Amino acid sequence: MNQGSRRGLRANKAVYFTTLLVIAIALIGASQSGLLSPIESVISIPLNAVSQVFNTLAMRLSGGAVDLAEIQSLQERNAELESALARLQAEVVELREVSSDYQRLADLVDYSSAARTQQFVSADVIASEETPLRTVTINRGTRDGLQVGMPVVTAQGLVGRIIEAQSNAARVLLVTDPSSAISARLQTTRAEGTVAGLVSGNLEMSFIPLGETIPNGDLVITSGLGGNLPPDLVIGQVTSSRQGLDLYQVAQVRSLIDFDELEIVLVMTNFQPVDLSEFAR
């Protein structure tokens, strides 16, 4: 490009800039004087609509961001509350177990305090069996002074007798086992009979003499006859009675012990069963 052409291009730019400047000044003056008000009103309608759209979109985006932050905060708070609830539930379960153990131990202490002539060793039930015999296993044995034949009780009454003892465990035959036979009497009328377990898990007192009164609700206690158990241990409570096939009466007896919930027991360690076979010679 030669020097003349360059001068011409510069001159055109100057004219173009000057023209634009003049137009701009004229538009500003016209706007200030109010001459462009009709045109500005017409142009402002679509511009305002576009501006409103962008403002609404911006507000929604801002509100969405706030909502998202609130949701995240609520989720974090919910997770914290769930964690705290799980901890509290675990503590409640633990406290209930402590309270339950305390109540059971308190009942056993009250019972052992009332039976001042007896000596007891407490034990935990660590296993139970239904066949071939209905038994439970406790975590005390010969090293704790336990021997075969010793009675096992709770505050509610007689659990059974030890039939096997090892150094650190013992097996207890429950009164509800059909092979268990206990000499018993009714607490009120003193009528005597024999209590044995049934296959159903209930108890039955048989060989009650005819003519004896059998009140419903009367307690059935050990008689001490035969020397296998001390007297006056509660076995259960009479629920009903009938006449047997032979010349005796039969009473249905309900144990006061919930054997399904049996956890802690007392072993009467100062009782020694008497072997009456020595006198039969």
C-alpha positions as CSV (number, residue, x, y, z in Angstrom):
1,M,0.0,0.0,0.0
2,N,1.4,3.4,-1.0
3,Q,1.6,6.5,1.0
4,G,-1.5,8.1,-0.7
5,S,-3.7,5.2,0.1
6,R,-2.7,5.2,3.7
7,R,-3.5,8.9,4.0
8,G,-6.9,8.2,2.5
9,L,-7.7,5.4,4.9
10,R,-6.7,7.6,7.9
11,A,-9.0,10.3,6.6
12,N,-11.9,7.9,6.2
13,K,-11.5,6.7,9.8
14,A,-11.4,10.2,11.1
15,V,-14.6,11.1,9.3
16,Y,-16.3,7.8,10.5
17,F,-15.3,8.5,14.1
18,T,-16.4,12.1,13.9
19,T,-19.7,11.1,12.5
20,L,-20.3,8.5,15.2
21,L,-19.3,11.1,17.9
22,V,-21.7,13.6,16.4
23,I,-24.5,11.1,16.3
24,A,-23.9,10.0,19.9
25,I,-23.9,13.6,21.1
26,A,-27.1,14.2,19.2
27,L,-28.8,11.1,20.6
28,I,-27.7,12.1,24.2
29,G,-29.1,15.6,23.7
30,A,-32.3,14.3,22.2
31,S,-32.8,11.8,25.0
32,Q,-32.2,14.5,27.6
33,S,-34.6,16.8,25.9
34,G,-37.3,14.1,25.7
35,L,-37.4,13.8,22.0
36,L,-36.5,10.0,22.1
37,S,-39.0,9.1,24.8
38,P,-41.5,7.4,22.5
39,I,-38.7,5.4,20.9
40,E,-37.2,4.5,24.2
41,S,-40.5,3.3,25.6
42,V,-41.0,1.0,22.6
43,I,-37.5,-0.4,22.9
44,S,-37.6,-0.8,26.6
45,I,-40.5,-3.3,26.5
46,P,-38.6,-6.2,25.0
47,L,-35.4,-5.2,26.9
48,N,-37.4,-5.2,30.2
49,A,-38.9,-8.6,29.3
50,V,-35.4,-10.0,28.6
51,S,-34.1,-8.4,31.8
52,Q,-37.0,-9.9,33.8
53,V,-36.2,-13.4,32.4
54,F,-32.6,-13.1,33.4
55,N,-33.5,-11.8,36.8
56,T,-35.9,-14.7,37.4
57,L,-33.4,-17.2,36.2
58,A,-30.7,-15.7,38.5
59,M,-33.1,-15.7,41.5
60,R,-34.0,-19.4,40.8
61,L,-30.4,-20.4,40.5
62,S,-29.6,-18.5,43.7
63,G,-32.6,-20.1,45.5
64,G,-31.7,-23.5,44.2
65,A,-28.2,-23.1,45.6
66,V,-29.6,-22.1,48.9
67,D,-32.0,-25.0,48.9
68,L,-29.2,-27.4,48.0
69,A,-27.1,-26.1,50.9
70,E,-30.1,-26.4,53.3
71,I,-30.7,-30.0,52.1
72,Q,-27.1,-30.9,52.6
73,S,-27.2,-29.3,56.1
74,L,-30.4,-31.2,56.9
75,Q,-28.9,-34.5,55.7
76,E,-25.8,-34.0,57.9
77,R,-28.0,-33.1,60.9
78,N,-30.2,-36.2,60.2
79,A,-27.1,-38.4,60.1
80,E,-25.9,-36.9,63.4
81,L,-29.4,-37.5,65.0
82,E,-29.5,-41.1,63.8
83,S,-26.0,-41.8,65.2
84,A,-27.0,-40.2,68.5
85,L,-30.3,-42.3,68.5
86,A,-28.3,-45.5,67.9
87,R,-26.0,-44.7,70.9
88,L,-29.0,-43.9,73.1
89,Q,-30.8,-47.1,72.1
90,A,-27.7,-49.1,73.0
91,E,-27.4,-47.3,76.3
92,V,-31.2,-48.0,77.0
93,V,-30.7,-51.7,76.3
94,E,-27.7,-51.8,78.5
95,L,-29.5,-50.0,81.3
96,R,-32.5,-52.3,81.0
97,E,-30.3,-55.3,81.3
98,V,-28.5,-53.8,84.4
99,S,-31.9,-53.0,85.9
100,S,-33.2,-56.5,85.2
101,D,-30.1,-58.2,86.6
102,Y,-30.3,-55.9,89.7
103,Q,-33.9,-56.8,90.3
104,R,-33.2,-60.6,89.9
105,L,-30.3,-60.4,92.2
106,A,-32.2,-58.3,94.7
107,D,-35.0,-60.9,94.8
108,L,-32.4,-63.7,95.3
109,V,-30.8,-61.7,98.1
110,D,-34.1,-61.1,99.8
111,Y,-34.9,-64.8,99.5
112,S,-31.6,-65.9,100.9
113,S,-31.9,-63.4,103.7
114,A,-35.3,-64.8,104.6
115,A,-33.9,-68.4,104.6
116,R,-31.3,-67.7,107.3
117,T,-30.7,-71.3,108.1
118,Q,-29.7,-72.1,104.5
119,Q,-26.5,-71.4,102.6
120,F,-26.6,-70.5,98.9
121,V,-24.3,-70.1,96.0
122,S,-25.6,-68.1,93.1
123,A,-25.1,-69.3,89.5
124,D,-25.8,-68.3,86.0
125,V,-27.8,-70.5,83.6
126,I,-25.5,-71.1,80.6
127,A,-27.4,-73.8,78.7
128,S,-30.7,-75.6,78.6
129,E,-31.8,-78.9,77.1
130,E,-35.2,-80.5,76.4
131,T,-34.1,-84.0,75.4
132,P,-33.6,-86.6,76.7
133,L,-34.2,-84.8,80.0
134,R,-35.4,-81.3,80.7
135,T,-32.3,-79.8,82.2
136,V,-30.3,-76.6,82.5
137,T,-26.6,-76.2,83.0
138,I,-25.1,-73.7,85.5
139,N,-21.7,-72.2,85.7
140,R,-20.8,-73.4,89.2
141,G,-19.5,-76.9,90.1
142,T,-17.6,-79.0,92.6
143,R,-14.9,-76.4,93.2
144,D,-17.7,-74.1,94.4
145,G,-19.0,-76.8,96.8
146,L,-21.8,-78.1,94.6
147,Q,-22.7,-81.8,94.8
148,V,-25.3,-84.1,93.2
149,G,-28.7,-83.9,94.9
150,M,-28.4,-80.3,96.0
151,P,-31.7,-78.2,95.5
152,V,-31.7,-75.3,93.0
153,V,-34.1,-72.5,93.7
154,T,-35.1,-68.9,92.8
155,A,-37.2,-66.5,94.8
156,Q,-40.3,-67.9,93.1
157,G,-39.6,-71.5,94.2
158,L,-38.0,-74.8,93.4
159,V,-36.1,-75.1,90.1
160,G,-34.9,-78.7,90.4
161,R,-32.0,-80.8,91.7
162,I,-28.4,-81.2,90.6
163,I,-27.9,-84.5,88.8
164,E,-24.4,-84.1,87.6
165,A,-21.5,-81.9,88.8
166,Q,-18.1,-81.1,87.3
167,S,-15.4,-78.8,88.5
168,N,-16.8,-75.6,87.0
169,A,-20.4,-76.6,85.9
170,A,-23.4,-78.6,87.0
171,R,-26.5,-80.0,85.4
172,V,-29.9,-79.5,87.0
173,L,-32.9,-81.7,86.4
174,L,-35.9,-79.4,86.3
175,V,-39.1,-80.1,88.3
176,T,-41.0,-80.0,85.0
177,D,-39.2,-83.1,83.7
178,P,-41.5,-86.3,83.7
179,S,-38.8,-88.2,85.5
180,S,-38.8,-85.8,88.4
181,A,-40.9,-87.0,91.4
182,I,-41.1,-84.8,94.5
183,S,-42.9,-85.5,97.7
184,A,-45.2,-82.6,98.3
185,R,-48.1,-81.2,100.3
186,L,-50.7,-78.5,100.0
187,Q,-49.8,-75.5,102.2
188,T,-53.3,-75.0,103.5
189,T,-54.8,-78.4,104.0
190,R,-51.4,-80.3,104.4
191,A,-52.7,-83.0,102.1
192,E,-49.8,-84.9,100.7
193,G,-49.0,-86.3,97.3
194,T,-46.3,-86.5,94.6
195,V,-45.5,-83.8,92.1
196,A,-44.1,-84.8,88.7
197,G,-43.5,-83.0,85.4
198,L,-45.6,-83.6,82.3
199,V,-44.6,-83.8,78.7
200,S,-46.4,-80.5,78.2
201,G,-44.0,-78.8,80.6
202,N,-46.7,-78.4,83.3
203,L,-46.8,-80.1,86.7
204,E,-49.2,-82.6,88.2
205,M,-49.7,-83.6,91.8
206,S,-51.0,-87.1,92.2
207,F,-51.8,-89.6,94.9
208,I,-53.7,-87.1,96.9
209,P,-56.1,-89.1,99.2
210,L,-59.8,-89.0,98.5
211,G,-61.7,-86.7,100.8
212,E,-58.9,-84.1,101.0
213,T,-59.9,-80.6,100.1
214,I,-57.8,-79.2,97.2
215,P,-58.4,-75.4,97.0
216,N,-57.6,-73.7,93.7
217,G,-54.7,-71.3,94.1
218,D,-53.3,-73.2,97.1
219,L,-49.5,-73.4,97.2
220,V,-47.8,-76.7,96.7
221,I,-44.6,-77.1,98.8
222,T,-42.1,-79.8,99.4
223,S,-42.9,-82.1,102.3
224,G,-39.4,-83.2,103.0
225,L,-40.5,-86.9,103.0
226,G,-37.9,-89.2,101.5
227,G,-35.0,-86.9,102.5
228,N,-34.4,-85.8,98.9
229,L,-35.3,-82.2,99.4
230,P,-35.8,-79.9,102.4
231,P,-39.4,-79.1,103.4
232,D,-41.4,-76.0,102.6
233,L,-39.9,-75.1,99.2
234,V,-42.5,-73.7,96.9
235,I,-43.1,-76.0,93.9
236,G,-46.1,-74.2,92.4
237,Q,-49.8,-73.3,92.7
238,V,-52.9,-75.5,92.2
239,T,-55.0,-74.5,89.1
240,S,-57.5,-77.4,89.1
241,S,-58.2,-80.8,90.5
242,R,-60.0,-84.0,89.6
243,Q,-60.4,-87.6,90.8
244,G,-57.8,-90.0,89.4
245,L,-58.5,-93.4,87.9
246,D,-57.6,-95.1,91.2
247,L,-58.5,-94.2,94.7
248,Y,-56.8,-90.8,94.8
249,Q,-57.1,-87.2,93.5
250,V,-55.0,-85.4,91.0
251,A,-54.2,-81.6,91.0
252,Q,-52.9,-79.6,88.1
253,V,-50.1,-77.4,89.3
254,R,-48.5,-74.3,87.7
255,S,-44.9,-73.4,88.6
256,L,-44.4,-69.8,89.5
257,I,-41.1,-69.8,87.6
258,D,-40.8,-68.9,84.0
259,F,-38.3,-71.5,82.9
260,D,-37.9,-69.9,79.5
261,E,-36.6,-66.8,81.2
262,L,-34.4,-68.5,83.8
263,E,-31.0,-66.8,84.0
264,I,-29.8,-66.7,87.7
265,V,-30.4,-69.4,90.3
266,L,-29.4,-70.3,93.9
267,V,-27.9,-73.6,94.9
268,M,-28.7,-74.7,98.5
269,T,-25.2,-75.9,99.5
270,N,-25.8,-76.9,103.1
271,F,-28.5,-79.5,102.3
272,Q,-27.3,-83.1,101.9
273,P,-29.9,-85.6,100.6
274,V,-30.5,-88.5,102.9
275,D,-30.1,-92.0,101.5
276,L,-32.9,-94.0,103.2
277,S,-31.9,-97.2,101.5
278,E,-29.5,-97.8,104.3
279,F,-32.4,-98.3,106.6
280,A,-34.1,-100.8,104.3
281,R,-31.5,-103.6,104.9
